[in-house]
Amino acid sequence: MAASTIDFQNMHQIQALRSRLGDAESRRLGFIFDDERGVTVLTKAGFGFLIFVDTFGMTSMAEAFAGGYQCAAEFHDPAMEIDVSILGDNDRL
């Protein structure tokens, strides 16, 4: 059964998420999911949550946002940016 098959390399992290958030909430947030083989695996978002929120002891939404922003800034790739000059006036926010 998929619920009892866990990626061995990330077993401790998956169990930590389940004990802190519960299985359903961890899945809803996209921190864990079942792959095509039915094995529960940890996502990068789940690993990031454990590092920035759990390990650093963040307790507020503002701290979590700042941690996410910091993480994104560290791994920013200018090649992935969208050239907004190609957008029409109706496409802009």
Secondary structure, DSSP 8 states (H G I E B T S, - for coil): -GGG-B-GGGHHHHHHHHHHH-HHHHHHTTSEEE-TTS-EEE-HHHHHIIIIIIITT--SHHHHHHHHHHHHHHT--GGG---GGGS-GGG--
